Amino acid sequence: MTKDSSVRLSFHCCVFMIYSMSFLYDFIAMDSWDYSYMGRLKFATFWNGLLHVLYSAVCVVVDIQDRMVAACPSQGSVRRLQCARDTFHTAIIFPFGTFCVLSFWGLYFKDRELVYPQRLDSDLTCSIIFIIKHSLTFIFTLCDKILVHHRYPPFLTGICVSECFPLFYCIWVYPFMRYLDIPARFMVILFGFVPIAIFHVIGKYITSFIW
């Protein structure tokens, strides 16, 4: 199954521009930097958005590289940048991104004032950025799975990489945690790792189904 490289390049360029513009507007035009403890670095959705910007940039570079070497295909070996792209997608972008999106919407429907106050609905630009960060990232990731055949690393390697990033993050900012004792907090954080491993496996099955 071969996908047109022009379609992939156009898609990744558009996605990169959308992600980049939304973040630039969010930080500069809206002047909404959070000066509290750790600022926005404490939000998983911030990291998810930043990771998608970086990933889409890598995809653009890989697509350009593919077009440049089309006349001289590699002898069956996977190039380093392609390996980096595939590992990035399979171990971090899909599992962590899916976890962030589903967790956000779960909290949204449970108590939207906790994550996105209703007063922000009147701001059209803010609403657009909200949709990009919490919905389009997942949709674009699925589209990327259709356009690109990502090669998954060995199972244990993929799971370890998938869990390393949330282990590094490992912060929970929402108020209910203050009412839990230390063991209960540990269990909440621990069970947060299980869905990411599950999403890693689901992503692999989706790729196998498509390709």
N, C-alpha and C positions, 0 to 999 in steps of 0.2 A: 504494500500500500504506500504510494508515493504522494506526497503533498507538494504543491507548487511552492517553490522557495519564495516567489514574489508575494504570495498570499501571506506566508509566515512573516516575512520581513515587514510588510505593510501592517499586519496585525500587531506585531510587537512594537513597532514604532508608534502606532496610535495609542497602545496601552501605556507605553512609557511616557508619552506626552500627557495623557490624562492623569496618571498617577503623579507625575512631577508637578504639573500645574496645580493640582488640588492641594498638594503639600505646600507649595510656594505661597498660594493664596491663603491657606490656613495659617501659616506662620507669619507672613509679611503683611498682606492686605488686611487681614482680620485682626492682626495684632493680638493674638489670643494665646500667647505663650503662658504656660502655667508656672508661676514662680514658687509654688509650694514645694514641699520636700520631693526631690528628684524630678520635679516638673512633669513633663509628659512621658518621661522615661519609665514611669511606673505603670503606664497603661499598655496592656498587651496589644490593643488595636493600633497603637502608635508603632510598635515594633513590627506588627504584621504589615502595615502600610509601607514602612521603610524597607522591609524585606522584599516586598513586591516591586518597589521602585528599582532596587538593586537587581532583582532577578530579571525584570523586563529589559534592563540595560544589558545584562549578560546575553540575553536572547538576541537582542539586536546585533551585538558583536558577532555572535555565532552565525546568525543568518547572513551577515555581510561576508564573513569568512567562507561560508559555504558557497556563496556565489563566486567568490574570487578563485576558489580552488576547484570549481566545477569541472574544469577541463582536465584536472589531474586528481582524480579521486584517490583516496587513501587505500592502502592495500589491506583492507579489513580491520585495521586498528582504529580504536576510538580515540579521537584527539582529546588532549587534556581539557580544552575549554568545553567541549561537548560533555565530557565526563563531569566536569564541575557543574554545568547547567543541569544535567540529569540528576545528579545527587542533590543539588539545591532544590529542584522541584519535588523529587520523590520523598526526600527525607525531611524537608522543612516547609516549603511553600504549601504543598497540599495538606499534610496533616496538621501543622500548626495553624495555617490559614483557615482551614475548615473548623478547627476547634474554636478559634477566635470568633468567627462569624456566628456559629451556632450558639456559643456561650453568650455572645452579646444579645442575640435575638431572644434567647431564653430569659435573660435578665430584663430585656425590654418589655416582654409580654407579662413578666411577673411584676415589675415595678419600673415603668419607663422613666419616672422622675429620677431614678437612681443613675441612669446612664445617658438619657437624652430628654431633658425637660421639655414639656409641651410648648413652653414659651418660645423655643427655638424654631417652631414650625413656621412662624411668620417670616423668617429670614430665608429667602429662596436660595441664596448662595450657600448658606450653611446647610440647608437640606440637601443640596446637590452633593456637597462634599461628604455629608453623612451617608448618602446612598453609595458613593464611590468607595468609601472606606469600609462599609459594613455589608455591602451586597455585591457590588460589581467585582470586587477582588475575587470572590468565590466563582462568579459566572465566568470571568476572564480565565481563571485557572482551569475550569472545565473546558473552555474553548481551546486553551493551550494543549490540553491532553489530546484533543481531536486533531490538532494541527501538527503536533510533534510526538514522535515515538520516543518516549523517555525510557531509557534502560535502567532498571532497578538494580541497586547494589545487592550483595548477599543479604539475606534476611536479617541476621544479627547485626551486621554493619548498619543497615538501614534503620533498624529500631534504635540502636545506640545513638546514631546521629540525630534521629527524630527527638529523642528524649534529652539530649544534651542542651539544646537551646532553651526549652522550658525550665530545665534545671538551673540554667544560668539566670533566667528571668526570675522565676519563683517568687513573685510578689503578688499580693492580693490587696486591692485598694478599697474594696467596698465595705461599708460600715458593719455588716453583720459579723465580720471576723472578730471584732473587738469584744463580742459577747461570748466567744469560745475560749476554752482553756488551751494550753499549749498542745496537749495530745490531740484534741479535736481539730485544731488548726493544721497540725501535721497530717492528719488523715484527709482533710479537705484538699490540701495541696497534693498529697500522694495520689488520691483518686483522680486528680486532674491529669496525671500522666497516662492513665489507662486509655482514655478516649483518643489521645494522640497516637498511641500504638495501634489502636483499632483503625483510625483513619489512614494510617500508613498502609495497612493491609488492604483496606477498601480501595485506596488509590491504585494499588498494584492490580487488583482485580478489574478495576475500570479500564486501566491501560491494556490489560490482557484482552478484555472484551472488545475494545476499539481496534486494536492492532493484531 
